[in-house]
Amino acid sequence: MRHAAAFNEGREGDVTGLVREVHGRVGVLADLLRDLGEQVAEGTDATGAVVARVSGAGRLLGLAVDPRAMRDLDHVAMSAAIRNAIGAARGAMGERLAEAMAEFAGSPPPDDPLAPYVRALLRED
């Protein structure tokens, strides 16, 4: 990212080149997020009786309930098991997203002056 380095150092640079470099980096990020959006994650409740599948965007794709759980759990316990399974699946997808973003931030192009800012942004709560 030599054009970004020039601007970061206060030198005049090629604005078109800078925009091209930033656009390339944004494209890499968009591809990463698109790939994550196409993935599917599963999660289960603590007993393993309920399994939920969610998309990369966290949308519920499927829910499987063990027939024994249908007999053994009342409506309150079943509701908690379903919520826990969906939460576990979304948590798993969140972990994938966190790993992908850490990899993205940890592997900037050589001499990327924007890397510290991207890392700082990802660390903010």
KOLVOPA-842250 format. One record per residue (C-alpha): residue number from 0; x, z, y. Coordinates in steps of 0.05 Angstrom, whole numbers. Each point is the difference from the previous one (the first is absolute). Example, Ala and Ser with C-alpha at 12.3 -4.5 7.8 and 13.67 -1.06 7.14 Angstrom:
residues 2
0;246;156;-90 $
1;27;-13;69 $
This chain:
residues 125
0;0;0;0 $
1;51;-22;50 $
2;-50;-16;55 $
3;-30;70;-5 $
4;70;29;3 $
5;13;-37;65 $
6;-62;28;32 $
7;14;70;-28 $
8;69;-1;33 $
9;-30;-22;66 $
10;29;-70;-3 $
11;-40;-62;13 $
12;-23;-33;-62 $
13;-43;-55;-26 $
14;-72;24;5 $
15;-24;-54;-47 $
16;52;22;-51 $
17;-20;72;8 $
18;-74;-17;-11 $
19;19;-41;-61 $
20;40;59;-29 $
21;-56;49;13 $
22;-51;-49;-28 $
23;41;-6;-63 $
24;3;76;-8 $
25;-75;5;12 $
26;-11;-54;-52 $
27;40;40;-51 $
28;-43;61;15 $
29;-65;-41;-5 $
30;22;-28;-68 $
31;15;71;-24 $
32;-68;26;22 $
33;-35;-61;-30 $
34;35;13;-67 $
35;-20;73;2 $
36;-71;-19;16 $
37;-4;-40;-64 $
38;24;57;-44 $
39;-44;47;-39 $
40;14;74;-12 $
41;-33;48;-48 $
42;-11;74;4 $
43;-33;53;-44 $
44;-31;67;10 $
45;35;62;-28 $
46;-34;-6;-67 $
47;11;-74;-8 $
48;-75;-10;-11 $
49;-8;-44;62 $
50;45;-59;17 $
51;-6;-36;67 $
52;31;-66;21 $
53;11;-17;73 $
54;25;-61;37 $
55;61;0;46 $
56;-48;12;57 $
57;-28;62;-35 $
58;-66;-32;-19 $
59;-31;25;-65 $
60;3;-55;-52 $
61;-22;36;-61 $
62;-17;67;-30 $
63;2;19;-73 $
64;-31;65;-24 $
65;12;27;-70 $
66;-67;7;-36 $
67;16;72;-19 $
68;7;17;74 $
69;-70;-27;12 $
70;-25;51;-51 $
71;45;58;18 $
72;2;-1;76 $
73;-57;16;46 $
74;-12;-42;62 $
75;44;44;45 $
76;59;-2;-48 $
77;-9;-74;-12 $
78;0;-13;75 $
79;65;40;8 $
80;32;-37;-58 $
81;-19;-68;30 $
82;26;21;69 $
83;65;25;-31 $
84;11;-64;-39 $
85;-12;-44;61 $
86;45;45;41 $
87;55;-6;-52 $
88;-5;-75;-2 $
89;2;-5;76 $
90;59;49;0 $
91;37;-45;-49 $
92;-12;-60;45 $
93;22;41;60 $
94;65;16;-36 $
95;11;-74;-13 $
96;-11;-14;73 $
97;48;55;21 $
98;54;-26;-47 $
99;-9;-72;24 $
100;3;21;73 $
101;62;42;-13 $
102;32;-60;-34 $
103;-20;-45;59 $
104;28;49;51 $
105;62;13;-42 $
106;19;-72;-9 $
107;-1;-31;69 $
108;39;-64;13 $
109;74;12;14 $
110;14;28;69 $
111;-74;10;15 $
112;-2;41;64 $
113;-74;13;-10 $
114;11;36;-67 $
115;6;70;29 $
116;-65;-10;38 $
117;-36;-24;-63 $
118;26;59;-40 $
119;-21;49;55 $
120;-69;-31;3 $
121;-9;7;-76 $
122;21;73;3 $
123;-51;18;54 $
124;-61;38;-23 $
